[in-house]
Amino acid sequence: MSLTTTILMLIFGWLSVAMAMLWGVLRITRRHHHTLPAPSEKAAKPSRRHAAAH
């Protein structure tokens, strides 16, 4: 194999791995996307807990 063919194969191989990883990440984020609940009147009240409470 020539040097040009080797370099092109490395580049296309890297691109295919990068695209597969991106597709997997996008698939996971799309599957685990949570919708936020509508704010209720209870949520409008300020919390009385200490700021450092866990």
Beta strands, then each sheet from edge to edge (+ up, - down):
end
